[in-house]
Amino acid sequence: MSGHDTDGTSGGDTQKDPRRIVHVDMDAFYAQIEQRDFPDQYGGRPIAVGGNPPRGVVQTASYEARPYGVHSAQPAVEADRKCPDLIFVSPRMDVYQEESKRIRKILRRYTDLVEPLSLDEAYLDVTEPKKGLPSGTLIARRLRDEIYEETGLTASAGVGPGKFVAKVASDQDKPDGLTVIRPDEQMKFIAQLSIEEFHGIGPVTAEKMRGMGIQTGADLQAIAERKLVHHFGKRGRHFKKLAEGTDDRPVQPDRDRKSVGAERTFSEDIAETGKMLERLSPIAERVAQRLRKAKRKGRTVTLKLKSHDHQVSTRQTTVERPLRAKDELMIMTERLLQRPHPPKEPVRLLGISVSSLTEGEEAGGQLEFDFRP
């Protein structure tokens, strides 16, 4: 198993008893599983796990597809246009969930402080590991090796003194990479980050910051906290703390990962798809508000329908990039409503829920899909 190791040591303490946090992130998890299980069909080829054109949505794209601009949460018709040789693969969520359980068992060999963020990523606090030396670097290497040996899947990992640095580090050298940021290196590492890489800074906040001349972590380090609080409220204080390397958020193994949702029962049955979408719009707004209040985003969107004869059905999709905004929810909900076909019976109840929750500080209702290659 090949890997790329940056700053591969966990020494160099600049503070008393620094934590050692590891963020493990599986590489194109769903797509990688399909390529492993069906190498003759998909091995080394551009594939997209998700629904087919014209109404489908890409959940995960293999790394062979990404240079063409194919990415998660993208309409399948757009992905197909960008990559004519793209192969669409129907998701097998039961398989992905079982693989996720296997991987978590591997993670828990080294620490009980494992905080899953979704099926394919988790934080670990290995400051006091169950076995081996208390070295984030060595443990991250072993975890990646053991995951590959036992599942045939590659993972990228980041190591740092806090969650924010570890998570950003894990994305620096994907796929199959390892990046370690020592405590005495984190200020320099944070300084060179673009503001879009900061936890909680989405497109809306980033645009406002750039208008203030804030483009990098170094700019956040230099600006006065009171100015950030003036423009962004309490989130400004959060951004300043991250820029200064102050991130003492604990790894929470008992983290609440329940869904956030809303539903409504109607006095009259609804038969037309267009009217269903009209009624779903305020429900999506309510879910978005609840997610903002909980400071969460989610990757799985579920549409609930109860027919006039009280039969309940659900339609579900999972995307790689967490979402929260109403516009995002409506895009997913409309596609679920149409796929595989519009409801054949009138409905008396509609509901939307979001699960596979992760942290997300960015407020606002604007569309926040990342359409970069």
Summary of the structure (lengths in Angstrom):
residues: 373
radius of gyration: 21.5
end to end distance: 26.2
largest distance: 67.2
contacts: 1258
relative contact order: 0.14
helix: 38%
strand: 25%
